[in-house]
Amino acid sequence: PSLGAFGIANPLLDPLLELHDSNGATLTTNDNWKDTQQTEIEATGLPPTDDNESAILQTLAPGAYTAILRGVNDTTGVGLVEVYNLANTL
């Protein structure tokens, strides 16, 4: 949702984020970032600016992973997935 503040037309208003391993198994999902891991995500200094945005904080072994971003109830819009290495910041 916050992409609209940056001039992005048609931002995804209620994103759902999924994280999958290299076999396609779902490791975790998140709809609204404050629903789970709020304290941990805020501690990174990088929390989303909108409560409807999705965020996952996950320690991963080396390997291939897939992030899938979709709209809740199959809504559509423009979304952005960002990945950070926080190993030296936490």
CNS distance restraints for C-alpha pairs under 8 A (distance, minus, plus):
assign (resid   1 and name CA) (resid  11 and name CA) 5.52 0.50 0.50
assign (resid   1 and name CA) (resid  12 and name CA) 5.69 0.50 0.50
assign (resid   1 and name CA) (resid  13 and name CA) 4.59 0.50 0.50
assign (resid   1 and name CA) (resid  14 and name CA) 6.88 0.50 0.50
assign (resid   1 and name CA) (resid  50 and name CA) 6.72 0.50 0.50
assign (resid   1 and name CA) (resid  52 and name CA) 7.17 0.50 0.50
assign (resid   1 and name CA) (resid  53 and name CA) 6.62 0.50 0.50
assign (resid   2 and name CA) (resid   6 and name CA) 7.47 0.50 0.50
assign (resid   2 and name CA) (resid  11 and name CA) 7.56 0.50 0.50
assign (resid   2 and name CA) (resid  49 and name CA) 6.73 0.50 0.50
assign (resid   2 and name CA) (resid  50 and name CA) 6.23 0.50 0.50
assign (resid   3 and name CA) (resid   7 and name CA) 6.89 0.50 0.50
assign (resid   3 and name CA) (resid   8 and name CA) 5.51 0.50 0.50
assign (resid   3 and name CA) (resid  11 and name CA) 5.82 0.50 0.50
assign (resid   3 and name CA) (resid  79 and name CA) 7.67 0.50 0.50
assign (resid   4 and name CA) (resid   8 and name CA) 4.89 0.50 0.50
assign (resid   4 and name CA) (resid   9 and name CA) 6.24 0.50 0.50
assign (resid   4 and name CA) (resid  10 and name CA) 7.24 0.50 0.50
assign (resid   4 and name CA) (resid  11 and name CA) 5.80 0.50 0.50
assign (resid   8 and name CA) (resid  78 and name CA) 7.62 0.50 0.50
assign (resid   9 and name CA) (resid  78 and name CA) 7.51 0.50 0.50
assign (resid  10 and name CA) (resid  77 and name CA) 5.24 0.50 0.50
assign (resid  10 and name CA) (resid  78 and name CA) 5.98 0.50 0.50
assign (resid  11 and name CA) (resid  77 and name CA) 4.90 0.50 0.50
assign (resid  11 and name CA) (resid  78 and name CA) 4.52 0.50 0.50
assign (resid  11 and name CA) (resid  79 and name CA) 6.22 0.50 0.50
assign (resid  12 and name CA) (resid  71 and name CA) 6.45 0.50 0.50
assign (resid  12 and name CA) (resid  75 and name CA) 7.48 0.50 0.50
assign (resid  12 and name CA) (resid  76 and name CA) 5.99 0.50 0.50
assign (resid  12 and name CA) (resid  77 and name CA) 4.02 0.50 0.50
assign (resid  12 and name CA) (resid  78 and name CA) 5.11 0.50 0.50
assign (resid  12 and name CA) (resid  79 and name CA) 5.53 0.50 0.50
assign (resid  13 and name CA) (resid  52 and name CA) 7.34 0.50 0.50
assign (resid  13 and name CA) (resid  53 and name CA) 7.97 0.50 0.50
assign (resid  13 and name CA) (resid  71 and name CA) 7.44 0.50 0.50
assign (resid  13 and name CA) (resid  77 and name CA) 7.26 0.50 0.50
assign (resid  14 and name CA) (resid  31 and name CA) 7.54 0.50 0.50
assign (resid  14 and name CA) (resid  32 and name CA) 7.92 0.50 0.50
assign (resid  14 and name CA) (resid  52 and name CA) 5.56 0.50 0.50
assign (resid  14 and name CA) (resid  53 and name CA) 6.45 0.50 0.50
assign (resid  14 and name CA) (resid  71 and name CA) 5.72 0.50 0.50
assign (resid  14 and name CA) (resid  72 and name CA) 5.77 0.50 0.50
assign (resid  14 and name CA) (resid  75 and name CA) 7.86 0.50 0.50
assign (resid  15 and name CA) (resid  31 and name CA) 6.31 0.50 0.50
assign (resid  15 and name CA) (resid  32 and name CA) 7.83 0.50 0.50
assign (resid  15 and name CA) (resid  52 and name CA) 7.16 0.50 0.50
assign (resid  15 and name CA) (resid  53 and name CA) 5.98 0.50 0.50
assign (resid  15 and name CA) (resid  54 and name CA) 6.15 0.50 0.50
assign (resid  15 and name CA) (resid  69 and name CA) 6.49 0.50 0.50
assign (resid  15 and name CA) (resid  70 and name CA) 5.63 0.50 0.50
assign (resid  15 and name CA) (resid  71 and name CA) 4.55 0.50 0.50
assign (resid  15 and name CA) (resid  72 and name CA) 5.88 0.50 0.50
assign (resid  15 and name CA) (resid  79 and name CA) 7.66 0.50 0.50
assign (resid  16 and name CA) (resid  29 and name CA) 7.25 0.50 0.50
assign (resid  16 and name CA) (resid  30 and name CA) 5.82 0.50 0.50
assign (resid  16 and name CA) (resid  31 and name CA) 4.45 0.50 0.50
assign (resid  16 and name CA) (resid  32 and name CA) 7.56 0.50 0.50
assign (resid  16 and name CA) (resid  53 and name CA) 7.84 0.50 0.50
assign (resid  16 and name CA) (resid  54 and name CA) 6.05 0.50 0.50
assign (resid  16 and name CA) (resid  69 and name CA) 5.73 0.50 0.50
assign (resid  16 and name CA) (resid  70 and name CA) 5.34 0.50 0.50
assign (resid  16 and name CA) (resid  71 and name CA) 5.76 0.50 0.50
assign (resid  16 and name CA) (resid  72 and name CA) 5.88 0.50 0.50
assign (resid  17 and name CA) (resid  29 and name CA) 5.55 0.50 0.50
assign (resid  17 and name CA) (resid  30 and name CA) 5.26 0.50 0.50
assign (resid  17 and name CA) (resid  31 and name CA) 6.36 0.50 0.50
assign (resid  17 and name CA) (resid  54 and name CA) 5.88 0.50 0.50
assign (resid  17 and name CA) (resid  55 and name CA) 7.11 0.50 0.50
assign (resid  17 and name CA) (resid  56 and name CA) 7.81 0.50 0.50
assign (resid  17 and name CA) (resid  67 and name CA) 6.94 0.50 0.50
assign (resid  17 and name CA) (resid  68 and name CA) 5.78 0.50 0.50
assign (resid  17 and name CA) (resid  69 and name CA) 4.69 0.50 0.50
assign (resid  17 and name CA) (resid  70 and name CA) 6.67 0.50 0.50
assign (resid  18 and name CA) (resid  26 and name CA) 6.98 0.50 0.50
assign (resid  18 and name CA) (resid  27 and name CA) 7.70 0.50 0.50
assign (resid  18 and name CA) (resid  28 and name CA) 6.02 0.50 0.50
assign (resid  18 and name CA) (resid  29 and name CA) 4.33 0.50 0.50
assign (resid  18 and name CA) (resid  30 and name CA) 6.60 0.50 0.50
assign (resid  18 and name CA) (resid  67 and name CA) 5.60 0.50 0.50
assign (resid  18 and name CA) (resid  68 and name CA) 5.07 0.50 0.50
assign (resid  18 and name CA) (resid  69 and name CA) 6.48 0.50 0.50
assign (resid  19 and name CA) (resid  26 and name CA) 5.90 0.50 0.50
assign (resid  19 and name CA) (resid  27 and name CA) 5.53 0.50 0.50
assign (resid  19 and name CA) (resid  28 and name CA) 5.48 0.50 0.50
assign (resid  19 and name CA) (resid  29 and name CA) 6.23 0.50 0.50
assign (resid  19 and name CA) (resid  65 and name CA) 7.08 0.50 0.50
assign (resid  19 and name CA) (resid  66 and name CA) 5.85 0.50 0.50
assign (resid  19 and name CA) (resid  67 and name CA) 4.68 0.50 0.50
assign (resid  19 and name CA) (resid  68 and name CA) 6.54 0.50 0.50
assign (resid  20 and name CA) (resid  24 and name CA) 5.34 0.50 0.50
assign (resid  20 and name CA) (resid  25 and name CA) 5.28 0.50 0.50
assign (resid  20 and name CA) (resid  26 and name CA) 4.40 0.50 0.50
assign (resid  20 and name CA) (resid  27 and name CA) 5.31 0.50 0.50
assign (resid  20 and name CA) (resid  28 and name CA) 7.36 0.50 0.50
assign (resid  20 and name CA) (resid  65 and name CA) 5.68 0.50 0.50
assign (resid  20 and name CA) (resid  66 and name CA) 5.07 0.50 0.50
assign (resid  20 and name CA) (resid  67 and name CA) 6.35 0.50 0.50
assign (resid  21 and name CA) (resid  25 and name CA) 5.51 0.50 0.50
assign (resid  21 and name CA) (resid  26 and name CA) 6.62 0.50 0.50
assign (resid  21 and name CA) (resid  27 and name CA) 6.57 0.50 0.50
assign (resid  21 and name CA) (resid  64 and name CA) 6.64 0.50 0.50
assign (resid  21 and name CA) (resid  65 and name CA) 4.73 0.50 0.50
assign (resid  21 and name CA) (resid  66 and name CA) 6.44 0.50 0.50
assign (resid  22 and name CA) (resid  63 and name CA) 7.38 0.50 0.50
assign (resid  22 and name CA) (resid  64 and name CA) 5.30 0.50 0.50
assign (resid  22 and name CA) (resid  65 and name CA) 5.41 0.50 0.50
assign (resid  22 and name CA) (resid  66 and name CA) 7.29 0.50 0.50
assign (resid  24 and name CA) (resid  66 and name CA) 7.88 0.50 0.50
assign (resid  28 and name CA) (resid  56 and name CA) 7.83 0.50 0.50
assign (resid  29 and name CA) (resid  56 and name CA) 7.44 0.50 0.50
assign (resid  30 and name CA) (resid  35 and name CA) 7.93 0.50 0.50
assign (resid  30 and name CA) (resid  36 and name CA) 7.61 0.50 0.50
assign (resid  30 and name CA) (resid  54 and name CA) 5.60 0.50 0.50
assign (resid  30 and name CA) (resid  55 and name CA) 6.35 0.50 0.50
assign (resid  30 and name CA) (resid  56 and name CA) 6.57 0.50 0.50
assign (resid  31 and name CA) (resid  35 and name CA) 7.69 0.50 0.50
assign (resid  31 and name CA) (resid  52 and name CA) 7.21 0.50 0.50
assign (resid  31 and name CA) (resid  53 and name CA) 7.01 0.50 0.50
assign (resid  31 and name CA) (resid  54 and name CA) 5.22 0.50 0.50
assign (resid  31 and name CA) (resid  55 and name CA) 7.88 0.50 0.50
assign (resid  31 and name CA) (resid  72 and name CA) 7.76 0.50 0.50
assign (resid  32 and name CA) (resid  36 and name CA) 7.92 0.50 0.50
assign (resid  32 and name CA) (resid  51 and name CA) 6.04 0.50 0.50
assign (resid  32 and name CA) (resid  52 and name CA) 4.78 0.50 0.50
assign (resid  32 and name CA) (resid  53 and name CA) 5.39 0.50 0.50
assign (resid  32 and name CA) (resid  54 and name CA) 5.00 0.50 0.50
assign (resid  32 and name CA) (resid  55 and name CA) 7.47 0.50 0.50
assign (resid  33 and name CA) (resid  37 and name CA) 7.24 0.50 0.50
assign (resid  33 and name CA) (resid  38 and name CA) 6.56 0.50 0.50
assign (resid  33 and name CA) (resid  48 and name CA) 7.54 0.50 0.50
assign (resid  33 and name CA) (resid  51 and name CA) 6.44 0.50 0.50
assign (resid  33 and name CA) (resid  52 and name CA) 6.94 0.50 0.50
assign (resid  33 and name CA) (resid  53 and name CA) 5.94 0.50 0.50
assign (resid  33 and name CA) (resid  54 and name CA) 4.65 0.50 0.50
assign (resid  33 and name CA) (resid  55 and name CA) 5.03 0.50 0.50
assign (resid  33 and name CA) (resid  56 and name CA) 7.43 0.50 0.50
assign (resid  34 and name CA) (resid  38 and name CA) 4.69 0.50 0.50
assign (resid  34 and name CA) (resid  51 and name CA) 6.48 0.50 0.50
assign (resid  37 and name CA) (resid  41 and name CA) 5.97 0.50 0.50
assign (resid  37 and name CA) (resid  56 and name CA) 7.71 0.50 0.50
assign (resid  37 and name CA) (resid  57 and name CA) 7.33 0.50 0.50
assign (resid  38 and name CA) (resid  42 and name CA) 6.04 0.50 0.50
assign (resid  39 and name CA) (resid  43 and name CA) 6.19 0.50 0.50
assign (resid  40 and name CA) (resid  44 and name CA) 6.81 0.50 0.50
assign (resid  40 and name CA) (resid  57 and name CA) 7.55 0.50 0.50
assign (resid  41 and name CA) (resid  45 and name CA) 7.37 0.50 0.50
assign (resid  41 and name CA) (resid  46 and name CA) 6.93 0.50 0.50
assign (resid  41 and name CA) (resid  47 and name CA) 5.70 0.50 0.50
assign (resid  41 and name CA) (resid  55 and name CA) 7.80 0.50 0.50
assign (resid  41 and name CA) (resid  56 and name CA) 7.91 0.50 0.50
assign (resid  41 and name CA) (resid  57 and name CA) 6.57 0.50 0.50
assign (resid  42 and name CA) (resid  46 and name CA) 6.52 0.50 0.50
assign (resid  42 and name CA) (resid  47 and name CA) 5.18 0.50 0.50
assign (resid  43 and name CA) (resid  90 and name CA) 7.80 0.50 0.50
assign (resid  44 and name CA) (resid  86 and name CA) 7.71 0.50 0.50
assign (resid  44 and name CA) (resid  89 and name CA) 7.33 0.50 0.50
assign (resid  44 and name CA) (resid  90 and name CA) 6.68 0.50 0.50
assign (resid  47 and name CA) (resid  55 and name CA) 7.97 0.50 0.50
assign (resid  48 and name CA) (resid  53 and name CA) 6.38 0.50 0.50
assign (resid  48 and name CA) (resid  54 and name CA) 7.64 0.50 0.50
assign (resid  48 and name CA) (resid  55 and name CA) 7.36 0.50 0.50
assign (resid  49 and name CA) (resid  53 and name CA) 7.74 0.50 0.50
assign (resid  67 and name CA) (resid  81 and name CA) 7.72 0.50 0.50
assign (resid  69 and name CA) (resid  79 and name CA) 7.28 0.50 0.50
assign (resid  69 and name CA) (resid  81 and name CA) 7.37 0.50 0.50
assign (resid  70 and name CA) (resid  74 and name CA) 7.00 0.50 0.50
assign (resid  70 and name CA) (resid  75 and name CA) 7.56 0.50 0.50
assign (resid  70 and name CA) (resid  76 and name CA) 7.35 0.50 0.50
assign (resid  71 and name CA) (resid  75 and name CA) 4.55 0.50 0.50
assign (resid  71 and name CA) (resid  76 and name CA) 5.66 0.50 0.50
assign (resid  71 and name CA) (resid  77 and name CA) 7.52 0.50 0.50
assign (resid  86 and name CA) (resid  90 and name CA) 6.31 0.50 0.50
